[in-house]
Amino acid sequence: MAVIRSYKLPNITDLTVSSAKNEVNFGVKLGSLKQVLFFNCGKLENYNCPNSVENLVIRDYDSLTSLTFSAVHEHLFGLTSLEIRFCKNLKLFPHEYFQSLTSLEELEIHDCPSIDYSFPCGLWPTNIRKLTIGCLKKPMPEWGPQNFPARLLELYLHGKNSGVVSFAVADDVGNTTTTPSSSSSFLLPPSLVSLTLWKFTDVESFSEVLQHLPCLKRLDILSCPKIRDLNTTFDPSNLTIRVV
């Protein structure tokens, strides 16, 4: 059993728990904790993140079913980076408090197939600049207009089994589209500087979308075998494209 005993350690700023096979008991009170990392841990079903934490990483955590934030309603949170991936049983995720996480700049959440079906719902941290997301319970075409914040510059989309067959670009006003869209389309924000598409196996074209991403400097197309029009129909002057 991996146990952290309940006593005050005010000078501890980093906590890493890795490869714990059994129950993990978090009764510790860490007043200055800034970074928490969980990797392949044991039987911790619920985690309430303290408001002092700035960087939270949770990976390969099958037992985790619920994540909450302490005192988020008091706008005391200093969280700047949040990463959650490969947590197959995570159901409760407090996205309704996202707009209170005003310090959050980087968010990565993917391969969490049990997460609440209401997420994503278009409610995002106002200062987020980098987002990695996909492989969630709700299919991407059902996400609807996301009202991504204007500060969002980097977007990495995981498209495995997403149901997306095409992309479009949302206008700044009213979430209308500047390129044709359908019920199987996903709307991209026009503010992007960097975009990565991974395993969108049903998407066949992307060159027309590029014309409506005026700020884009880097595009990575990974494991998208049907996208073949980038080198023949679009010649960007200030854009780096990588196709793998």
Phi, psi and omega in degrees: 000128176267116186232132169252114189287158187273090171210162188274128178234079191294342185262358179282126180248335182238137177227123178236128175237120186225134173056040174276121187277334186245199185294139176247122184254115181254077174261003184287144176251109183245099186290338184244018183297126182246329184226130179232126181234123175244124178231118172051055188266182186270227194266048173268110185272328184230138176227126177254107186286123179296155184283354177277343187289134178255331182226117180238124179234127177228116182230143173052055186239084187293331185279341184291125178244342185214135174235131177229164179245134177284133171054028181296331180291346180267004179056037180260000188286133177252015183299123179250337182218130180226123180232122177225120179209150180057046173246086194290343181249007178292120182247312185265116182225121192281057182292342179293345178261007186306318185290349173275347179273069188288345179268350185290123181247332181230129180227127176231118177214115181202164183055049174233079192286353181256002188296153181317129185297339180286352179254134359281151181234010178091007180256109187234153174303135189291337183249015181292134181241343180224126183227128173240124188203154176148175180056051178251183183291317182278126178299144186300323178296344180266002180292327182076181177302130188260350179049047179302141180294153183295339180282349182292116183247330183239129181227126178240114184252126174269117189253008182300124180055034184279334184085002180279131177245348179201165177239154174220170180244130180277139172288160178293332184248125171077001179058027173283168185252148176262354174228155182302140179228166179216183180293345178250023182255155177239132183272128178258147176281143183286352185280353191297137172257329179224135181221131175236129176245125184234123174060043169267083191284346182257356180277128185254337185219146177217352186296322180294325178296322182302328183293345182248017174241076190292339183266353189294128179247337182218133177228123176246123177249108186243124177053047174240079194294341184269349179278108186231004188263002187291322184271351186251332187242354183223130183233081182288143181269338185224043184222130175263124181242130176237125180240120182232000000 
